[in-house]
């Protein structure tokens, strides 16, 4: 996924998933990679 650019909003939501909602980094990254692979790249 090199070269993929993400919006600031997308990045902030990813951080929020870890810091505020208690999800693990690996869990969040897995979900985001899955969404991006299905064409849901912000």
Buried (B, 14 or more C-beta within 10 A) or exposed (E): EEEEEBEEEBEEBBEEBBEEEEBEEEEBBEEBEEEBEEEEBB
